[in-house]
Amino acid sequence: MLSKRDNLLIRPWQQRRFENHRRKVQSALPAIDSGTPAFRGHVCCKLKRKQTEKERCIQIESDNLRLLQKMQSIMKKNRLDNHWRTPQPT
């Protein structure tokens, strides 16, 4: 049994709180995000790996050029003992 004091003072506040709570519960939305994660470019594309690969390619090209120059200088020199300055005898 409720007293007059409860009916006049406390009950309206409790009723308002209860209705406010019911309204919040009915308008609640799901809190779990089931969508795909955002795209992260730094995870997909390894920049350091690209940089090291580029440096490696540059090093290989410079080594190849140096080797080609050495081979060219060797081919220009006549180091063979059997090199004929005059035409070979038949």
N, CA, C and O atoms as a CHARMM CRD file, in Angstrom:
* protein
*
  360
    1    1 MET  N      0.83600  -1.16500   0.00000 PROA 1      0.00000
    2    1 MET  CA     0.00000   0.00000   0.00000 PROA 1      0.00000
    3    1 MET  C      0.88600   1.23500   0.00000 PROA 1      0.00000
    4    1 MET  O      1.82900   1.34100   0.78300 PROA 1      0.00000
    5    2 LEU  N      0.56600   2.16400  -0.89000 PROA 2      0.00000
    6    2 LEU  CA     1.35700   3.38000  -1.01400 PROA 2      0.00000
    7    2 LEU  C      0.73600   4.49800  -0.19500 PROA 2      0.00000
    8    2 LEU  O     -0.48300   4.63900  -0.10500 PROA 2      0.00000
    9    3 SER  N      1.61200   5.27600   0.39100 PROA 3      0.00000
   10    3 SER  CA     1.12900   6.41300   1.17000 PROA 3      0.00000
   11    3 SER  C      0.83400   7.57400   0.22300 PROA 3      0.00000
   12    3 SER  O      1.14600   7.52300  -0.96600 PROA 3      0.00000
   13    4 LYS  N      0.22200   8.62400   0.78300 PROA 4      0.00000
   14    4 LYS  CA    -0.07600   9.81100  -0.03600 PROA 4      0.00000
   15    4 LYS  C      1.20800  10.47400  -0.50100 PROA 4      0.00000
   16    4 LYS  O      1.30700  10.97900  -1.62000 PROA 4      0.00000
   17    5 ARG  N      2.16900  10.45600   0.37700 PROA 5      0.00000
   18    5 ARG  CA     3.46800  11.06300   0.04600 PROA 5      0.00000
   19    5 ARG  C      4.08300  10.34500  -1.16100 PROA 5      0.00000
   20    5 ARG  O      4.58300  10.99200  -2.08000 PROA 5      0.00000
   21    6 ASP  N      4.04500   9.00500  -1.15700 PROA 6      0.00000
   22    6 ASP  CA     4.58600   8.23400  -2.27600 PROA 6      0.00000
   23    6 ASP  C      3.81300   8.51400  -3.56200 PROA 6      0.00000
   24    6 ASP  O      4.41200   8.68000  -4.62500 PROA 6      0.00000
   25    7 ASN  N      2.51700   8.56400  -3.47000 PROA 7      0.00000
   26    7 ASN  CA     1.69400   8.81800  -4.65100 PROA 7      0.00000
   27    7 ASN  C      1.92900  10.20200  -5.22600 PROA 7      0.00000
   28    7 ASN  O      1.90900  10.36100  -6.44600 PROA 7      0.00000
   29    8 LEU  N      2.15100  11.20900  -4.39300 PROA 8      0.00000
   30    8 LEU  CA     2.28200  12.58400  -4.87100 PROA 8      0.00000
   31    8 LEU  C      3.71500  12.94900  -5.27100 PROA 8      0.00000
   32    8 LEU  O      3.92000  13.66500  -6.25200 PROA 8      0.00000
   33    9 LEU  N      4.70300  12.46200  -4.52000 PROA 9      0.00000
   34    9 LEU  CA     6.07300  12.92400  -4.73700 PROA 9      0.00000
   35    9 LEU  C      6.97600  11.91000  -5.46200 PROA 9      0.00000
   36    9 LEU  O      7.68100  12.25900  -6.40900 PROA 9      0.00000
   37   10 ILE  N      6.94500  10.71000  -5.02300 PROA 10     0.00000
   38   10 ILE  CA     7.92500   9.75200  -5.53900 PROA 10     0.00000
   39   10 ILE  C      7.43700   9.05100  -6.80100 PROA 10     0.00000
   40   10 ILE  O      8.21200   8.86700  -7.73900 PROA 10     0.00000
   41   11 ARG  N      6.18900   8.66400  -6.84000 PROA 11     0.00000
   42   11 ARG  CA     5.67800   7.87900  -7.95500 PROA 11     0.00000
   43   11 ARG  C      5.78600   8.59300  -9.31500 PROA 11     0.00000
   44   11 ARG  O      6.15800   7.93500 -10.28600 PROA 11     0.00000
   45   12 PRO  N      5.48500   9.89800  -9.44500 PROA 12     0.00000
   46   12 PRO  CA     5.64500  10.55100 -10.75400 PROA 12     0.00000
   47   12 PRO  C      7.08700  10.49700 -11.26000 PROA 12     0.00000
   48   12 PRO  O      7.31700  10.32400 -12.45700 PROA 12     0.00000
   49   13 TRP  N      8.05200  10.64100 -10.36100 PROA 13     0.00000
   50   13 TRP  CA     9.45900  10.57700 -10.76300 PROA 13     0.00000
   51   13 TRP  C      9.81900   9.16300 -11.21800 PROA 13     0.00000
   52   13 TRP  O     10.50200   8.98800 -12.22700 PROA 13     0.00000
   53   14 GLN  N      9.37300   8.19000 -10.49800 PROA 14     0.00000
   54   14 GLN  CA     9.64800   6.80600 -10.87600 PROA 14     0.00000
   55   14 GLN  C      8.98600   6.46400 -12.21600 PROA 14     0.00000
   56   14 GLN  O      9.58200   5.80500 -13.06700 PROA 14     0.00000
   57   15 GLN  N      7.76400   6.91900 -12.38200 PROA 15     0.00000
   58   15 GLN  CA     7.05400   6.66300 -13.64400 PROA 15     0.00000
   59   15 GLN  C      7.76900   7.32700 -14.81400 PROA 15     0.00000
   60   15 GLN  O      7.90500   6.71800 -15.87400 PROA 15     0.00000
   61   16 ARG  N      8.22700   8.55800 -14.64400 PROA 16     0.00000
   62   16 ARG  CA     8.92800   9.27800 -15.69500 PROA 16     0.00000
   63   16 ARG  C     10.25900   8.58400 -16.02800 PROA 16     0.00000
   64   16 ARG  O     10.61800   8.44500 -17.19700 PROA 16     0.00000
   65   17 ARG  N     10.98100   8.15400 -14.98700 PROA 17     0.00000
   66   17 ARG  CA    12.23200   7.42400 -15.20400 PROA 17     0.00000
   67   17 ARG  C     11.98200   6.12000 -15.95300 PROA 17     0.00000
   68   17 ARG  O     12.73400   5.77100 -16.86300 PROA 17     0.00000
   69   18 PHE  N     10.92200   5.39700 -15.57000 PROA 18     0.00000
   70   18 PHE  CA    10.59600   4.13400 -16.21700 PROA 18     0.00000
   71   18 PHE  C     10.24000   4.34400 -17.68700 PROA 18     0.00000
   72   18 PHE  O     10.69400   3.58100 -18.54100 PROA 18     0.00000
   73   19 GLU  N      9.44500   5.35100 -17.99600 PROA 19     0.00000
   74   19 GLU  CA     9.06900   5.63500 -19.38600 PROA 19     0.00000
   75   19 GLU  C     10.27600   6.06600 -20.20900 PROA 19     0.00000
   76   19 GLU  O     10.42500   5.67500 -21.36600 PROA 19     0.00000
   77   20 ASN  N     11.12600   6.86900 -19.60400 PROA 20     0.00000
   78   20 ASN  CA    12.34600   7.29800 -20.28300 PROA 20     0.00000
   79   20 ASN  C     13.23400   6.07800 -20.59700 PROA 20     0.00000
   80   20 ASN  O     13.79900   5.96400 -21.68500 PROA 20     0.00000
   81   21 HSD  N     13.33800   5.18800 -19.62500 PROA 21     0.00000
   82   21 HSD  CA    14.11400   3.96900 -19.82300 PROA 21     0.00000
   83   21 HSD  C     13.50800   3.11500 -20.94200 PROA 21     0.00000
   84   21 HSD  O     14.24400   2.62800 -21.80000 PROA 21     0.00000
   85   22 ARG  N     12.18700   2.92300 -20.95300 PROA 22     0.00000
   86   22 ARG  CA    11.51700   2.13600 -21.99600 PROA 22     0.00000
   87   22 ARG  C     11.74800   2.74400 -23.38100 PROA 22     0.00000
   88   22 ARG  O     11.95600   2.02400 -24.35800 PROA 22     0.00000
   89   23 ARG  N     11.70800   4.07500 -23.45400 PROA 23     0.00000
   90   23 ARG  CA    11.92000   4.75800 -24.73600 PROA 23     0.00000
   91   23 ARG  C     13.36400   4.51500 -25.21800 PROA 23     0.00000
   92   23 ARG  O     13.59100   4.28100 -26.40500 PROA 23     0.00000
   93   24 LYS  N     14.31400   4.57200 -24.31200 PROA 24     0.00000
   94   24 LYS  CA    15.71100   4.32400 -24.68200 PROA 24     0.00000
   95   24 LYS  C     15.92000   2.87900 -25.14200 PROA 24     0.00000
   96   24 LYS  O     16.64500   2.63000 -26.10500 PROA 24     0.00000
   97   25 VAL  N     15.28900   1.93600 -24.45500 PROA 25     0.00000
   98   25 VAL  CA    15.42900   0.52600 -24.82900 PROA 25     0.00000
   99   25 VAL  C     14.82500   0.27000 -26.20700 PROA 25     0.00000
  100   25 VAL  O     15.40400  -0.47700 -26.99500 PROA 25     0.00000
  101   26 GLN  N     13.68700   0.86700 -26.51300 PROA 26     0.00000
  102   26 GLN  CA    13.04300   0.65100 -27.80400 PROA 26     0.00000
  103   26 GLN  C     13.82800   1.29800 -28.94400 PROA 26     0.00000
  104   26 GLN  O     13.80900   0.79900 -30.06900 PROA 26     0.00000
  105   27 SER  N     14.51300   2.39700 -28.66400 PROA 27     0.00000
  106   27 SER  CA    15.25300   3.08000 -29.73100 PROA 27     0.00000
  107   27 SER  C     16.72000   2.64100 -29.79900 PROA 27     0.00000
  108   27 SER  O     17.49800   3.22000 -30.55700 PROA 27     0.00000
  109   28 ALA  N     17.10500   1.63200 -29.02300 PROA 28     0.00000
  110   28 ALA  CA    18.49200   1.17600 -29.03300 PROA 28     0.00000
  111   28 ALA  C     18.81700   0.49100 -30.36000 PROA 28     0.00000
  112   28 ALA  O     17.98500  -0.20800 -30.93800 PROA 28     0.00000
  113   29 LEU  N     20.03000   0.70800 -30.81800 PROA 29     0.00000
  114   29 LEU  CA    20.50600   0.10400 -32.06100 PROA 29     0.00000
  115   29 LEU  C     21.61100  -0.89500 -31.73100 PROA 29     0.00000
  116   29 LEU  O     22.18600  -0.83400 -30.64400 PROA 29     0.00000
  117   30 PRO  N     21.91900  -1.81100 -32.64500 PROA 30     0.00000
  118   30 PRO  CA    23.00400  -2.76200 -32.37600 PROA 30     0.00000
  119   30 PRO  C     24.34000  -2.04000 -32.22100 PROA 30     0.00000
  120   30 PRO  O     24.63000  -1.08000 -32.93500 PROA 30     0.00000
  121   31 ALA  N     25.13200  -2.51100 -31.29000 PROA 31     0.00000
  122   31 ALA  CA    26.40800  -1.85900 -30.99900 PROA 31     0.00000
  123   31 ALA  C     27.58500  -2.57300 -31.64200 PROA 31     0.00000
  124   31 ALA  O     28.71400  -2.08900 -31.56100 PROA 31     0.00000
  125   32 ILE  N     27.34800  -3.70700 -32.27600 PROA 32     0.00000
  126   32 ILE  CA    28.43800  -4.47100 -32.88600 PROA 32     0.00000
  127   32 ILE  C     28.57900  -4.05600 -34.34200 PROA 32     0.00000
  128   32 ILE  O     27.60000  -4.04700 -35.08900 PROA 32     0.00000
  129   33 ASP  N     29.79600  -3.71300 -34.74300 PROA 33     0.00000
  130   33 ASP  CA    30.07000  -3.34200 -36.12300 PROA 33     0.00000
  131   33 ASP  C     30.44300  -4.60300 -36.89200 PROA 33     0.00000
  132   33 ASP  O     31.51500  -5.16900 -36.67800 PROA 33     0.00000
  133   34 SER  N     29.57500  -5.03700 -37.77300 PROA 34     0.00000
  134   34 SER  CA    29.82500  -6.26400 -38.52900 PROA 34     0.00000
  135   34 SER  C     30.34500  -5.97400 -39.93700 PROA 34     0.00000
  136   34 SER  O     30.41900  -6.88500 -40.76200 PROA 34     0.00000
  137   35 GLY  N     30.70400  -4.73300 -40.22300 PROA 35     0.00000
  138   35 GLY  CA    31.19600  -4.38000 -41.55100 PROA 35     0.00000
  139   35 GLY  C     32.65700  -4.75300 -41.71900 PROA 35     0.00000
  140   35 GLY  O     33.32700  -5.15500 -40.76800 PROA 35     0.00000
  141   36 THR  N     33.14400  -4.61200 -42.95700 PROA 36     0.00000
  142   36 THR  CA    34.54800  -4.90800 -43.22700 PROA 36     0.00000
  143   36 THR  C     35.43100  -3.82900 -42.60900 PROA 36     0.00000
  144   36 THR  O     35.00600  -2.67900 -42.50100 PROA 36     0.00000
  145   37 PRO  N     36.63900  -4.17400 -42.20600 PROA 37     0.00000
  146   37 PRO  CA    37.52000  -3.17000 -41.62900 PROA 37     0.00000
  147   37 PRO  C     37.98200  -2.16900 -42.68100 PROA 37     0.00000
  148   37 PRO  O     37.95300  -2.45000 -43.87900 PROA 37     0.00000
  149   38 ALA  N     38.39700  -1.02800 -42.22900 PROA 38     0.00000
  150   38 ALA  CA    38.85000   0.02100 -43.14700 PROA 38     0.00000
  151   38 ALA  C     40.13600  -0.41700 -43.84600 PROA 38     0.00000
  152   38 ALA  O     40.93900  -1.15700 -43.27600 PROA 38     0.00000
  153   39 PHE  N     40.32600   0.04300 -45.08500 PROA 39     0.00000
  154   39 PHE  CA    41.51400  -0.31000 -45.86600 PROA 39     0.00000
  155   39 PHE  C     42.72600   0.41100 -45.30100 PROA 39     0.00000
  156   39 PHE  O     42.69800   1.62400 -45.09200 PROA 39     0.00000
  157   40 ARG  N     43.77500  -0.33400 -45.06000 PROA 40     0.00000
  158   40 ARG  CA    45.01400   0.23400 -44.54300 PROA 40     0.00000
  159   40 ARG  C     46.11300  -0.01200 -45.57900 PROA 40     0.00000
  160   40 ARG  O     46.59500  -1.13200 -45.74800 PROA 40     0.00000
  161   41 GLY  N     46.48700   1.05500 -46.25700 PROA 41     0.00000
  162   41 GLY  CA    47.46600   0.93300 -47.33300 PROA 41     0.00000
  163   41 GLY  C     48.84600   0.54500 -46.86700 PROA 41     0.00000
  164   41 GLY  O     49.56500  -0.16400 -47.57100 PROA 41     0.00000
  165   42 HSD  N     49.22800   1.00200 -45.68200 PROA 42     0.00000
  166   42 HSD  CA    50.57100   0.70500 -45.19500 PROA 42     0.00000
  167   42 HSD  C     50.72300  -0.76300 -44.82000 PROA 42     0.00000
  168   42 HSD  O     51.84300  -1.26400 -44.72800 PROA 42     0.00000
  169   43 VAL  N     49.60500  -1.46000 -44.60300 PROA 43     0.00000
  170   43 VAL  CA    49.68200  -2.88500 -44.30400 PROA 43     0.00000
  171   43 VAL  C     49.75600  -3.68900 -45.59700 PROA 43     0.00000
  172   43 VAL  O     50.49500  -4.67000 -45.68400 PROA 43     0.00000
  173   44 CYS  N     49.00200  -3.27700 -46.58100 PROA 44     0.00000
  174   44 CYS  CA    48.94100  -3.98600 -47.85600 PROA 44     0.00000
  175   44 CYS  C     50.22100  -3.78900 -48.66600 PROA 44     0.00000
  176   44 CYS  O     50.75300  -4.74900 -49.22400 PROA 44     0.00000
  177   45 CYS  N     50.70500  -2.58900 -48.73400 PROA 45     0.00000
  178   45 CYS  CA    51.84700  -2.23600 -49.56600 PROA 45     0.00000
  179   45 CYS  C     53.05400  -1.96100 -48.66800 PROA 45     0.00000
  180   45 CYS  O     53.09800  -0.93600 -47.98800 PROA 45     0.00000
  181   46 LYS  N     54.02400  -2.86400 -48.66300 PROA 46     0.00000
  182   46 LYS  CA    55.20700  -2.72100 -47.81900 PROA 46     0.00000
  183   46 LYS  C     56.20000  -1.77400 -48.49600 PROA 46     0.00000
  184   46 LYS  O     56.86300  -2.15200 -49.46200 PROA 46     0.00000
  185   47 LEU  N     56.29800  -0.55500 -47.99000 PROA 47     0.00000
  186   47 LEU  CA    57.15800   0.44300 -48.61700 PROA 47     0.00000
  187   47 LEU  C     58.63500   0.12500 -48.43000 PROA 47     0.00000
  188   47 LEU  O     59.44200   0.36300 -49.32800 PROA 47     0.00000
  189   48 LYS  N     58.98700  -0.40900 -47.27300 PROA 48     0.00000
  190   48 LYS  CA    60.39200  -0.73900 -47.02700 PROA 48     0.00000
  191   48 LYS  C     60.84900  -1.84900 -47.96700 PROA 48     0.00000
  192   48 LYS  O     61.97600  -1.81800 -48.46100 PROA 48     0.00000
  193   49 ARG  N     59.98500  -2.82600 -48.21800 PROA 49     0.00000
  194   49 ARG  CA    60.33300  -3.90900 -49.14100 PROA 49     0.00000
  195   49 ARG  C     60.53400  -3.36000 -50.54600 PROA 49     0.00000
  196   49 ARG  O     61.45800  -3.76800 -51.24900 PROA 49     0.00000
  197   50 LYS  N     59.66400  -2.42700 -50.95900 PROA 50     0.00000
  198   50 LYS  CA    59.82700  -1.81800 -52.28300 PROA 50     0.00000
  199   50 LYS  C     61.14700  -1.06000 -52.37500 PROA 50     0.00000
  200   50 LYS  O     61.84400  -1.12500 -53.38700 PROA 50     0.00000
  201   51 GLN  N     61.47900  -0.34300 -51.30600 PROA 51     0.00000
  202   51 GLN  CA    62.71200   0.43700 -51.29900 PROA 51     0.00000
  203   51 GLN  C     63.92600  -0.48200 -51.39700 PROA 51     0.00000
  204   51 GLN  O     64.83400  -0.20700 -52.18200 PROA 51     0.00000
  205   52 THR  N     63.96800  -1.55900 -50.62700 PROA 52     0.00000
  206   52 THR  CA    65.10700  -2.47400 -50.68300 PROA 52     0.00000
  207   52 THR  C     65.20100  -3.16200 -52.04100 PROA 52     0.00000
  208   52 THR  O     66.29900  -3.38300 -52.55100 PROA 52     0.00000
  209   53 GLU  N     64.05000  -3.50300 -52.62900 PROA 53     0.00000
  210   53 GLU  CA    64.04900  -4.12200 -53.96000 PROA 53     0.00000
  211   53 GLU  C     64.59300  -3.15300 -55.00100 PROA 53     0.00000
  212   53 GLU  O     65.34600  -3.55100 -55.89000 PROA 53     0.00000
  213   54 LYS  N     64.21500  -1.88600 -54.89500 PROA 54     0.00000
  214   54 LYS  CA    64.70300  -0.87700 -55.83300 PROA 54     0.00000
  215   54 LYS  C     66.20900  -0.68200 -55.68100 PROA 54     0.00000
  216   54 LYS  O     66.92800  -0.59400 -56.67600 PROA 54     0.00000
  217   55 GLU  N     66.68700  -0.61400 -54.44400 PROA 55     0.00000
  218   55 GLU  CA    68.12300  -0.46600 -54.19500 PROA 55     0.00000
  219   55 GLU  C     68.89000  -1.67200 -54.72100 PROA 55     0.00000
  220   55 GLU  O     69.98500  -1.52200 -55.26400 PROA 55     0.00000
  221   56 ARG  N     68.32200  -2.87400 -54.56500 PROA 56     0.00000
  222   56 ARG  CA    68.95400  -4.09100 -55.05700 PROA 56     0.00000
  223   56 ARG  C     69.06000  -4.07000 -56.57400 PROA 56     0.00000
  224   56 ARG  O     70.09400  -4.44000 -57.13000 PROA 56     0.00000
  225   57 CYS  N     67.99100  -3.63600 -57.25200 PROA 57     0.00000
  226   57 CYS  CA    68.00900  -3.54800 -58.71600 PROA 57     0.00000
  227   57 CYS  C     69.04300  -2.53400 -59.19800 PROA 57     0.00000
  228   57 CYS  O     69.74100  -2.77400 -60.18300 PROA 57     0.00000
  229   58 ILE  N     69.14000  -1.40900 -58.50700 PROA 58     0.00000
  230   58 ILE  CA    70.13100  -0.38400 -58.87100 PROA 58     0.00000
  231   58 ILE  C     71.53600  -0.93200 -58.70300 PROA 58     0.00000
  232   58 ILE  O     72.40100  -0.68300 -59.54300 PROA 58     0.00000
  233   59 GLN  N     71.77800  -1.67700 -57.62400 PROA 59     0.00000
  234   59 GLN  CA    73.08900  -2.26500 -57.37600 PROA 59     0.00000
  235   59 GLN  C     73.43200  -3.29300 -58.45300 PROA 59     0.00000
  236   59 GLN  O     74.56900  -3.33800 -58.92300 PROA 59     0.00000
  237   60 ILE  N     72.47300  -4.10900 -58.84400 PROA 60     0.00000
  238   60 ILE  CA    72.70500  -5.11000 -59.89300 PROA 60     0.00000
  239   60 ILE  C     73.02200  -4.43300 -61.21900 PROA 60     0.00000
  240   60 ILE  O     73.92600  -4.86700 -61.93400 PROA 60     0.00000
  241   61 GLU  N     72.29400  -3.38200 -61.55400 PROA 61     0.00000
  242   61 GLU  CA    72.55400  -2.67500 -62.80800 PROA 61     0.00000
  243   61 GLU  C     73.93700  -2.03600 -62.81800 PROA 61     0.00000
  244   61 GLU  O     74.63300  -2.07900 -63.83300 PROA 61     0.00000
  245   62 SER  N     74.33700  -1.44800 -61.70300 PROA 62     0.00000
  246   62 SER  CA    75.67100  -0.83900 -61.65800 PROA 62     0.00000
  247   62 SER  C     76.75700  -1.90700 -61.75000 PROA 62     0.00000
  248   62 SER  O     77.77800  -1.68900 -62.40200 PROA 62     0.00000
  249   63 ASP  N     76.55400  -3.05600 -61.10700 PROA 63     0.00000
  250   63 ASP  CA    77.52400  -4.14600 -61.21200 PROA 63     0.00000
  251   63 ASP  C     77.60400  -4.66500 -62.64700 PROA 63     0.00000
  252   63 ASP  O     78.69400  -4.94200 -63.14600 PROA 63     0.00000
  253   64 ASN  N     76.46600  -4.79400 -63.30500 PROA 64     0.00000
  254   64 ASN  CA    76.44500  -5.24600 -64.69700 PROA 64     0.00000
  255   64 ASN  C     77.17700  -4.25600 -65.60900 PROA 64     0.00000
  256   64 ASN  O     77.90700  -4.66200 -66.51300 PROA 64     0.00000
  257   65 LEU  N     76.98100  -2.97900 -65.37100 PROA 65     0.00000
  258   65 LEU  CA    77.65300  -1.95800 -66.17400 PROA 65     0.00000
  259   65 LEU  C     79.16100  -2.02000 -65.96000 PROA 65     0.00000
  260   65 LEU  O     79.93300  -1.93100 -66.91500 PROA 65     0.00000
  261   66 ARG  N     79.57500  -2.17300 -64.71100 PROA 66     0.00000
  262   66 ARG  CA    81.00300  -2.27000 -64.40100 PROA 66     0.00000
  263   66 ARG  C     81.60700  -3.51300 -65.06200 PROA 66     0.00000
  264   66 ARG  O     82.70800  -3.44100 -65.60800 PROA 66     0.00000
  265   67 LEU  N     80.91600  -4.62800 -65.02200 PROA 67     0.00000
  266   67 LEU  CA    81.39100  -5.84900 -65.66000 PROA 67     0.00000
  267   67 LEU  C     81.48500  -5.68900 -67.17200 PROA 67     0.00000
  268   67 LEU  O     82.43300  -6.16600 -67.79500 PROA 67     0.00000
  269   68 LEU  N     80.50300  -5.02000 -67.75500 PROA 68     0.00000
  270   68 LEU  CA    80.52100  -4.78000 -69.20200 PROA 68     0.00000
  271   68 LEU  C     81.70500  -3.90700 -69.59400 PROA 68     0.00000
  272   68 LEU  O     82.34300  -4.14800 -70.61900 PROA 68     0.00000
  273   69 GLN  N     81.99900  -2.90500 -68.79200 PROA 69     0.00000
  274   69 GLN  CA    83.14700  -2.04000 -69.08300 PROA 69     0.00000
  275   69 GLN  C     84.45700  -2.82000 -68.97700 PROA 69     0.00000
  276   69 GLN  O     85.36000  -2.61400 -69.78800 PROA 69     0.00000
  277   70 LYS  N     84.57100  -3.69000 -68.01400 PROA 70     0.00000
  278   70 LYS  CA    85.78500  -4.50500 -67.87600 PROA 70     0.00000
  279   70 LYS  C     85.93700  -5.44500 -69.06500 PROA 70     0.00000
  280   70 LYS  O     87.03300  -5.61500 -69.59900 PROA 70     0.00000
  281   71 MET  N     84.82200  -6.05300 -69.47500 PROA 71     0.00000
  282   71 MET  CA    84.87900  -6.95000 -70.63800 PROA 71     0.00000
  283   71 MET  C     85.24400  -6.18600 -71.90700 PROA 71     0.00000
  284   71 MET  O     85.96400  -6.70000 -72.76300 PROA 71     0.00000
  285   72 GLN  N     84.75400  -4.97700 -72.02300 PROA 72     0.00000
  286   72 GLN  CA    85.06000  -4.15300 -73.18800 PROA 72     0.00000
  287   72 GLN  C     86.54600  -3.80200 -73.22100 PROA 72     0.00000
  288   72 GLN  O     87.17600  -3.83300 -74.27800 PROA 72     0.00000
  289   73 SER  N     87.09600  -3.47000 -72.06200 PROA 73     0.00000
  290   73 SER  CA    88.52000  -3.13900 -72.03400 PROA 73     0.00000
  291   73 SER  C     89.37700  -4.37200 -72.33600 PROA 73     0.00000
  292   73 SER  O     90.42500  -4.25400 -72.97100 PROA 73     0.00000
  293   74 ILE  N     88.94600  -5.53700 -71.89300 PROA 74     0.00000
  294   74 ILE  CA    89.67600  -6.77500 -72.19000 PROA 74     0.00000
  295   74 ILE  C     89.61600  -7.07200 -73.68700 PROA 74     0.00000
  296   74 ILE  O     90.61300  -7.48300 -74.28200 PROA 74     0.00000
  297   75 MET  N     88.45500  -6.86500 -74.29000 PROA 75     0.00000
  298   75 MET  CA    88.31800  -7.14600 -75.71800 PROA 75     0.00000
  299   75 MET  C     89.13100  -6.18100 -76.57500 PROA 75     0.00000
  300   75 MET  O     89.53700  -6.54600 -77.67800 PROA 75     0.00000
  301   76 LYS  N     89.37800  -4.97500 -76.10700 PROA 76     0.00000
  302   76 LYS  CA    90.14800  -4.00200 -76.89200 PROA 76     0.00000
  303   76 LYS  C     91.63200  -4.35800 -76.90100 PROA 76     0.00000
  304   76 LYS  O     92.32600  -4.09200 -77.88200 PROA 76     0.00000
  305   77 LYS  N     92.11700  -4.95100 -75.82700 PROA 77     0.00000
  306   77 LYS  CA    93.53400  -5.27900 -75.73500 PROA 77     0.00000
  307   77 LYS  C     93.81800  -6.56200 -76.50000 PROA 77     0.00000
  308   77 LYS  O     92.99100  -7.47300 -76.55800 PROA 77     0.00000
  309   78 ASN  N     95.01100  -6.60900 -77.08400 PROA 78     0.00000
  310   78 ASN  CA    95.44200  -7.80300 -77.81500 PROA 78     0.00000
  311   78 ASN  C     96.34100  -8.60100 -76.89400 PROA 78     0.00000
  312   78 ASN  O     97.55100  -8.37400 -76.86900 PROA 78     0.00000
  313   79 ARG  N     95.79400  -9.51000 -76.15400 PROA 79     0.00000
  314   79 ARG  CA    96.56900 -10.28700 -75.19500 PROA 79     0.00000
  315   79 ARG  C     96.91500 -11.67300 -75.73200 PROA 79     0.00000
  316   79 ARG  O     97.62800 -12.42100 -75.06400 PROA 79     0.00000
  317   80 LEU  N     96.44800 -12.02000 -76.87300 PROA 80     0.00000
  318   80 LEU  CA    96.68700 -13.35300 -77.39200 PROA 80     0.00000
  319   80 LEU  C     98.08300 -13.45000 -77.97200 PROA 80     0.00000
  320   80 LEU  O     98.56400 -12.51300 -78.60900 PROA 80     0.00000
  321   81 ASP  N     98.72600 -14.57300 -77.75600 PROA 81     0.00000
  322   81 ASP  CA   100.06900 -14.78700 -78.29000 PROA 81     0.00000
  323   81 ASP  C    100.03400 -15.05300 -79.79000 PROA 81     0.00000
  324   81 ASP  O    100.98200 -14.74100 -80.51100 PROA 81     0.00000
  325   82 ASN  N     98.95900 -15.61900 -80.23600 PROA 82     0.00000
  326   82 ASN  CA    98.89400 -15.98100 -81.64500 PROA 82     0.00000
  327   82 ASN  C     98.20300 -14.91000 -82.49300 PROA 82     0.00000
  328   82 ASN  O     97.59700 -15.22400 -83.51800 PROA 82     0.00000
  329   83 HSD  N     98.29000 -13.69800 -82.08300 PROA 83     0.00000
  330   83 HSD  CA    97.67400 -12.61500 -82.84600 PROA 83     0.00000
  331   83 HSD  C     98.58400 -12.25600 -84.01800 PROA 83     0.00000
  332   83 HSD  O     99.75700 -11.94000 -83.81900 PROA 83     0.00000
  333   84 TRP  N     98.07000 -12.30200 -85.19100 PROA 84     0.00000
  334   84 TRP  CA    98.85000 -12.01700 -86.39000 PROA 84     0.00000
  335   84 TRP  C     98.65100 -10.57300 -86.79900 PROA 84     0.00000
  336   84 TRP  O     97.52600 -10.11400 -86.99400 PROA 84     0.00000
  337   85 ARG  N     99.77500  -9.85500 -86.92700 PROA 85     0.00000
  338   85 ARG  CA    99.68400  -8.47300 -87.38500 PROA 85     0.00000
  339   85 ARG  C     99.55500  -8.43800 -88.91900 PROA 85     0.00000
  340   85 ARG  O     98.94500  -7.53400 -89.48900 PROA 85     0.00000
  341   86 THR  N    100.11800  -9.39500 -89.52700 PROA 86     0.00000
  342   86 THR  CA   100.01100  -9.53500 -90.98300 PROA 86     0.00000
  343   86 THR  C     99.00500 -10.65700 -91.26700 PROA 86     0.00000
  344   86 THR  O     98.68100 -11.43400 -90.36900 PROA 86     0.00000
  345   87 PRO  N     98.52100 -10.74600 -92.47900 PROA 87     0.00000
  346   87 PRO  CA    97.57000 -11.82400 -92.76800 PROA 87     0.00000
  347   87 PRO  C     98.21100 -13.19800 -92.56200 PROA 87     0.00000
  348   87 PRO  O     99.40800 -13.38600 -92.78200 PROA 87     0.00000
  349   88 GLN  N     97.40900 -14.11900 -92.14700 PROA 88     0.00000
  350   88 GLN  CA    97.90200 -15.47500 -91.87300 PROA 88     0.00000
  351   88 GLN  C     98.37900 -16.13200 -93.15800 PROA 88     0.00000
  352   88 GLN  O     97.78200 -15.95300 -94.21900 PROA 88     0.00000
  353   89 PRO  N     99.46700 -16.90000 -93.05100 PROA 89     0.00000
  354   89 PRO  CA    99.92300 -17.60400 -94.26100 PROA 89     0.00000
  355   89 PRO  C     98.97900 -18.74500 -94.61800 PROA 89     0.00000
  356   89 PRO  O     98.39700 -19.38900 -93.74400 PROA 89     0.00000
  357   90 THR  N     98.84600 -18.97000 -95.85700 PROA 90     0.00000
  358   90 THR  CA    97.96400 -20.03600 -96.30300 PROA 90     0.00000
  359   90 THR  C     98.70300 -21.32800 -96.51700 PROA 90     0.00000
  360   90 THR  O     98.09800 -22.33000 -96.89600 PROA 90     0.00000
